[in-house]
Amino acid sequence: MGDAAPARAARGGRDLRLDALRGCFLAVMAGVHVPTPLSRWLHEPFGYLSAAEGFVFLGACLAGVVFGRIRRREGANPMRARVFARVRRIYQTHLALVLVAVFAAWWLARWVRPLAYHFHPFLMHPVVSLALIPLLLHQPPLFDILPLYVLFLGLTPWWLEIAARRGWAPVLAVSVGVWLVAQFHPFGAPLRALADRVPLVLGSFNVLAWQLLWLLGLAFGETVGRDPAALARHRRRVLVPALVLVVAGVYFRHRLGLAPATVPDLPLWTSKWRLGPLRLLNSLAWAAFLWSWNPHPPARWIEPTAMLGRRSLAIFAAHIPLAIVATSALQMHHFGAVASTAIGLAVIGALFAFAAWLERRSRSVTS
């Protein structure tokens, strides 16, 4: 056997490569969320896409494979039960994380000024904010990806049922239409007007735009899980066009930057929060390239990041308070480039240590 077998071998039949890829996204997120020279290097070096796009798309692919298989083998009701159990767990994790964070900020903000800035809407309206947090209508910065998951995963059984009856084409057609509306309709003005009266904080991600990325991943994962040969025959055809788009994205990202004065409309086309057209194209090009290339690295090379990916929810939850604490320390004290980079690396290293502890704990429980 070559290196392919070790790369595919994982606990419970999981593909180690997918766990490793998700773990890479988590490590990059942690590094980006702490403002250091390291974060500037990790900020979208591979084109107009970030770890968030990869994390959401890969999560949708895995949901399509896993829950699509459960629906085919056991039926719609068991599938819904499994989905909602996962939604409940993510929601509970998010709620516990936010509540601990805002109460810590309320207690420490007078001494730790960066916390006062980070949680300013909550500190100005704590009672109303506490009522909005369980409704996912008050999401402080960095706390907005898990609500996105709760919403999209909660709608996944409905999307899978429609696709099973009518196919993915009408589902994706409607999704593209909603995405287009999100690109051009000024939803921000009424939300800002409402936020003047109510501490409504819906996060940075435009849900109407990002649903397209989730549905594309969901459709891909469900199709591959149901009929692997349906897409496998197109691997070689996709490789070269996807590679051209990937190289073009990397070139223009570093040639033009994120918001150059010479291309005034580029921020609209590459907007992260509204998932602009070039960003969507760049993200899908990377997904198509990796799928068509289908690399098989040795397991020992990718096991460390796969360990993060296997514990993705716990690792994602852990990185948020670590990033906030590290950022507060950096903003309150004047560290040099070397020291601040060391702090960023320490945050990432802490996630690996936490994942290793979770792995040891899991093995001791099951043994």
C-alpha positions as CSV (number, residue, x, y, z in Angstrom):
1,M,0.0,0.0,0.0
2,G,1.1,3.6,-0.7
3,D,0.6,6.7,1.3
4,A,-3.1,6.9,0.4
5,A,-4.2,4.3,2.8
6,P,-2.7,6.0,5.9
7,A,-4.1,9.3,4.8
8,R,-7.6,7.9,4.6
9,A,-7.4,5.8,7.7
10,A,-9.0,7.5,10.7
11,R,-11.0,6.6,13.7
12,G,-14.5,5.4,12.9
13,G,-13.8,5.4,9.2
14,R,-13.3,9.2,9.0
15,D,-11.2,10.6,6.3
16,L,-8.1,12.0,8.1
17,R,-7.6,14.5,5.3
18,L,-10.9,16.3,5.9
19,D,-10.2,16.5,9.6
20,A,-6.8,17.9,8.9
21,L,-8.2,20.5,6.5
22,R,-10.7,21.6,9.1
23,G,-8.0,21.7,11.7
24,C,-5.9,23.9,9.5
25,F,-8.8,26.3,9.2
26,L,-9.2,26.4,12.9
27,A,-5.5,27.1,13.5
28,V,-5.5,29.9,10.9
29,M,-8.6,31.5,12.4
30,A,-6.9,31.5,15.8
31,G,-3.8,33.2,14.4
32,V,-5.8,35.8,12.4
33,H,-8.0,36.7,15.4
34,V,-5.0,37.8,17.4
35,P,-3.5,41.1,15.9
36,T,0.2,40.3,15.4
37,P,2.6,40.2,12.5
38,L,1.6,36.5,12.3
39,S,-2.0,37.4,11.7
40,R,-1.1,39.8,8.9
41,W,0.7,36.9,7.2
42,L,-2.1,34.5,7.7
43,H,-4.8,36.9,6.5
44,E,-5.9,35.5,3.1
45,P,-2.5,34.6,1.6
46,F,-4.1,32.2,-0.9
47,G,-6.4,34.6,-2.6
48,Y,-9.7,36.3,-1.8
49,L,-10.8,33.7,0.7
50,S,-10.4,33.2,4.4
51,A,-10.5,30.2,6.8
52,A,-14.2,31.0,7.4
53,E,-15.2,30.2,3.8
54,G,-13.3,26.9,4.0
55,F,-14.7,26.0,7.4
56,V,-18.3,26.7,6.4
57,F,-18.1,24.9,3.0
58,L,-16.3,21.9,4.5
59,G,-18.8,21.7,7.3
60,A,-21.7,21.7,4.8
61,C,-20.0,19.0,2.7
62,L,-19.6,16.7,5.7
63,A,-23.2,17.4,6.7
64,G,-24.4,16.4,3.2
65,V,-22.4,13.2,3.3
66,V,-23.4,12.2,6.9
67,F,-27.0,13.3,7.1
68,G,-27.7,12.4,3.5
69,R,-26.5,8.8,4.2
70,I,-28.7,8.6,7.4
71,R,-31.7,9.8,5.4
72,R,-31.2,7.1,2.8
73,R,-30.5,4.3,5.2
74,E,-32.8,5.1,8.1
75,G,-35.3,7.6,6.8
76,A,-36.2,11.3,7.3
77,N,-37.2,11.2,10.9
78,P,-33.9,9.7,12.2
79,M,-32.0,12.1,10.1
80,R,-33.9,15.1,11.6
81,A,-33.3,13.7,15.1
82,R,-29.5,13.5,14.5
83,V,-29.4,16.9,12.9
84,F,-31.3,18.6,15.7
85,A,-29.1,16.8,18.3
86,R,-26.1,18.4,16.7
87,V,-27.8,21.8,16.4
88,R,-28.7,21.6,20.1
89,R,-25.1,20.9,21.0
90,I,-23.8,23.8,19.0
91,Y,-26.4,26.1,20.3
92,Q,-25.7,25.1,23.9
93,T,-22.0,25.6,23.4
94,H,-22.5,29.0,21.8
95,L,-24.9,30.1,24.6
96,A,-22.6,29.0,27.4
97,L,-19.6,30.7,25.7
98,V,-21.3,34.0,25.2
99,L,-22.8,34.2,28.6
100,V,-19.5,33.4,30.3
101,A,-17.8,36.0,28.1
102,V,-20.3,38.9,28.7
103,F,-20.4,38.3,32.4
104,A,-16.6,38.3,32.6
105,A,-16.6,41.5,30.5
106,W,-19.2,43.1,32.8
107,W,-17.0,42.3,35.8
108,L,-13.6,43.2,34.3
109,A,-14.3,46.0,31.8
110,R,-13.5,48.8,34.2
111,W,-9.9,47.5,34.5
112,V,-9.5,45.9,31.1
113,R,-10.4,48.6,28.6
114,P,-10.2,46.4,25.5
115,L,-13.1,44.3,26.9
116,A,-15.2,47.4,27.3
117,Y,-14.7,48.2,23.6
118,H,-15.2,44.6,22.5
119,F,-18.5,44.1,24.4
120,H,-19.6,47.8,24.3
121,P,-23.2,47.1,23.1
122,F,-23.8,44.6,25.8
123,L,-22.3,46.8,28.5
124,M,-24.5,49.7,27.4
125,H,-27.7,47.6,27.5
126,P,-27.0,44.5,29.6
127,V,-30.6,43.5,30.4
128,V,-32.0,43.7,26.9
129,S,-28.9,42.1,25.5
130,L,-29.3,39.1,27.9
131,A,-32.8,38.6,26.5
132,L,-31.5,38.8,22.9
133,I,-28.5,36.4,23.3
134,P,-30.6,33.2,23.5
135,L,-32.5,34.3,20.4
136,L,-29.1,34.7,18.6
137,L,-29.9,38.4,18.0
138,H,-27.0,39.7,20.1
139,Q,-23.6,38.3,18.8
140,P,-20.5,40.1,20.0
141,P,-17.5,40.1,17.6
142,L,-16.0,36.6,17.1
143,F,-19.2,35.0,18.4
144,D,-21.1,35.0,15.0
145,I,-19.9,31.8,13.3
146,L,-21.7,29.3,15.6
147,P,-25.1,31.1,15.1
148,L,-24.5,30.8,11.4
149,Y,-24.0,27.1,11.9
150,V,-27.1,26.7,14.1
151,L,-29.3,28.4,11.4
152,F,-27.9,26.6,8.4
153,L,-27.7,23.2,10.1
154,G,-31.2,23.6,11.4
155,L,-32.5,24.2,7.9
156,T,-30.5,21.3,6.5
157,P,-33.2,18.6,6.9
158,W,-35.7,20.8,5.0
159,W,-33.2,21.4,2.2
160,L,-32.3,17.7,2.0
161,E,-36.0,16.7,1.7
162,I,-36.7,19.2,-1.1
163,A,-33.6,18.1,-3.0
164,A,-34.6,14.4,-2.6
165,R,-38.0,15.2,-4.2
166,R,-37.1,17.8,-6.8
167,G,-33.3,17.6,-7.2
168,W,-30.6,20.1,-6.3
169,A,-31.1,22.4,-9.3
170,P,-34.2,24.3,-8.1
171,V,-32.8,24.5,-4.5
172,L,-29.5,26.0,-5.8
173,A,-31.4,28.3,-8.3
174,V,-33.4,29.9,-5.4
175,S,-30.2,30.1,-3.3
176,V,-28.4,32.0,-6.1
177,G,-31.3,34.4,-6.3
178,V,-31.2,35.1,-2.6
179,W,-27.4,35.6,-2.8
180,L,-27.9,38.1,-5.6
181,V,-30.4,40.0,-3.5
182,A,-27.9,40.1,-0.7
183,Q,-25.3,41.7,-3.0
184,F,-27.4,44.6,-4.1
185,H,-30.1,45.2,-1.5
186,P,-29.1,47.7,1.3
187,F,-30.3,45.7,4.3
188,G,-27.9,47.6,6.6
189,A,-29.8,50.8,6.9
190,P,-33.0,49.5,8.6
191,L,-30.9,47.2,10.8
192,R,-28.7,50.2,11.9
193,A,-31.9,52.2,12.6
194,L,-33.3,49.4,14.7
195,A,-29.9,48.9,16.5
196,D,-30.1,52.5,17.7
197,R,-33.1,51.5,19.9
198,V,-32.3,47.9,20.6
199,P,-28.8,46.3,21.1
200,L,-29.3,44.2,18.0
201,V,-25.9,42.7,17.0
202,L,-26.3,40.1,14.2
203,G,-22.6,39.6,13.5
204,S,-20.6,40.4,10.4
205,F,-21.7,37.6,8.2
206,N,-24.6,38.3,5.8
207,V,-26.8,35.2,6.3
208,L,-28.6,35.7,2.9
209,A,-25.3,35.6,1.1
210,W,-23.5,32.8,3.0
211,Q,-26.4,30.4,2.7
212,L,-25.3,29.9,-0.9
213,L,-21.9,28.6,0.2
214,W,-23.5,26.3,2.7
215,L,-26.0,24.9,0.1
216,L,-23.3,24.4,-2.5
217,G,-21.3,22.4,0.0
218,L,-24.4,20.5,1.2
219,A,-25.3,19.6,-2.4
220,F,-21.8,18.5,-3.2
221,G,-21.5,16.3,-0.1
222,E,-24.9,14.7,-0.5
223,T,-24.2,14.0,-4.2
224,V,-20.8,12.4,-3.5
225,G,-22.2,10.4,-0.7
226,R,-25.1,9.1,-2.7
227,D,-23.4,8.5,-6.0
228,P,-19.6,8.9,-5.9
229,A,-19.2,8.1,-9.6
230,A,-21.6,10.9,-10.6
231,L,-18.9,13.5,-10.0
232,A,-15.7,11.4,-10.0
233,R,-15.7,11.3,-13.8
234,H,-15.2,15.0,-14.0
235,R,-12.1,15.2,-11.8
236,R,-9.6,15.6,-14.6
237,R,-11.7,18.1,-16.5
238,V,-12.0,20.3,-13.5
239,L,-8.3,20.3,-12.4
240,V,-6.8,22.7,-15.0
241,P,-9.6,25.4,-14.9
242,A,-9.7,25.3,-11.1
243,L,-5.9,25.6,-10.9
244,V,-6.0,28.6,-13.3
245,L,-8.6,30.4,-11.1
246,V,-6.7,29.5,-7.9
247,V,-3.4,31.0,-9.4
248,A,-5.3,34.1,-10.6
249,G,-6.8,34.6,-7.2
250,V,-3.5,34.4,-5.5
251,Y,-1.9,36.7,-8.0
252,F,-4.5,39.4,-7.9
253,R,-4.8,39.2,-4.1
254,H,-1.2,40.1,-3.7
255,R,-1.0,42.4,-6.8
256,L,-4.0,44.5,-5.9
257,G,-4.5,43.9,-2.2
258,L,-7.9,43.9,-0.5
259,A,-9.1,47.5,-1.2
260,P,-6.8,49.3,-3.7
261,A,-7.6,52.9,-4.7
262,T,-6.9,51.9,-8.4
263,V,-9.9,49.5,-8.4
264,P,-12.6,51.3,-6.5
265,D,-15.3,48.6,-6.9
266,L,-13.0,45.7,-5.9
267,P,-14.2,45.6,-2.2
268,L,-17.8,45.0,-3.5
269,W,-16.6,42.1,-5.6
270,T,-14.4,40.6,-2.9
271,S,-16.5,41.4,0.2
272,K,-16.1,38.7,2.8
273,W,-19.3,39.6,4.8
274,R,-21.5,39.6,1.7
275,L,-19.5,36.8,0.0
276,G,-18.8,38.9,-3.1
277,P,-18.7,37.3,-6.5
278,L,-14.9,37.0,-6.9
279,R,-14.6,35.7,-3.3
280,L,-17.3,33.1,-4.0
281,L,-15.5,32.1,-7.3
282,N,-12.1,32.0,-5.6
283,S,-13.5,29.8,-2.8
284,L,-15.2,27.3,-5.1
285,A,-12.1,27.2,-7.3
286,W,-10.0,26.1,-4.3
287,A,-12.6,23.5,-3.4
288,A,-12.7,22.2,-6.9
289,F,-8.9,22.1,-7.2
290,L,-8.4,20.1,-4.0
291,W,-11.2,17.7,-4.9
292,S,-9.9,17.1,-8.4
293,W,-6.2,16.9,-7.3
294,N,-7.2,14.5,-4.5
295,P,-3.8,14.5,-2.7
296,H,-2.9,11.6,-0.3
297,P,-0.3,12.8,2.2
298,P,1.1,10.4,4.8
299,A,-1.0,10.2,7.9
300,R,1.9,11.3,10.1
301,W,2.1,14.6,8.3
302,I,-1.5,15.6,8.9
303,E,-2.3,13.9,12.2
304,P,-1.6,17.0,14.3
305,T,-4.1,19.3,12.5
306,A,-6.5,16.3,12.1
307,M,-6.5,16.2,15.9
308,L,-7.9,19.7,15.9
309,G,-10.4,18.9,13.2
310,R,-11.8,15.9,15.2
311,R,-12.5,18.2,18.1
312,S,-13.6,21.1,15.9
313,L,-16.5,22.4,18.1
314,A,-14.4,22.4,21.3
315,I,-11.4,23.9,19.6
316,F,-13.4,26.6,18.0
317,A,-15.1,27.4,21.3
318,A,-11.7,27.5,23.1
319,H,-10.0,29.8,20.5
320,I,-12.5,32.6,21.1
321,P,-11.6,33.4,24.8
322,L,-7.9,32.8,24.1
323,A,-8.0,35.3,21.2
324,I,-9.9,37.9,23.3
325,V,-7.5,37.6,26.2
326,A,-4.4,37.7,23.9
327,T,-5.8,40.7,22.0
328,S,-6.6,42.5,25.3
329,A,-3.0,42.0,26.5
330,L,-1.6,43.2,23.2
331,Q,-3.7,46.3,23.2
332,M,-2.9,47.2,26.9
333,H,0.9,46.7,26.6
334,H,3.4,47.6,24.0
335,F,5.0,44.4,22.8
336,G,7.5,44.2,20.1
337,A,7.0,42.3,16.9
338,V,8.8,39.2,18.2
339,A,6.9,39.1,21.5
340,S,3.5,39.7,19.9
341,T,4.2,37.0,17.3
342,A,5.1,34.7,20.2
343,I,1.8,35.4,21.8
344,G,-0.1,34.6,18.5
345,L,1.9,31.3,18.3
346,A,1.1,30.5,21.9
347,V,-2.6,30.8,21.2
348,I,-2.3,28.3,18.4
349,G,-0.1,26.1,20.5
350,A,-2.6,26.1,23.3
351,L,-5.3,24.8,20.9
352,F,-3.1,21.8,20.0
353,A,-2.4,21.2,23.7
354,F,-6.1,21.3,24.4
355,A,-6.9,18.9,21.5
356,A,-4.3,16.5,22.7
357,W,-5.7,16.6,26.2
358,L,-9.2,15.9,24.8
359,E,-7.8,13.0,22.8
360,R,-6.1,11.4,25.8
361,R,-9.3,11.9,27.9
362,S,-11.4,10.3,25.2
363,R,-9.1,7.3,25.0
364,S,-9.0,6.9,28.8
365,V,-12.9,6.9,28.9
366,T,-13.3,4.4,26.2
367,S,-10.5,2.0,27.3
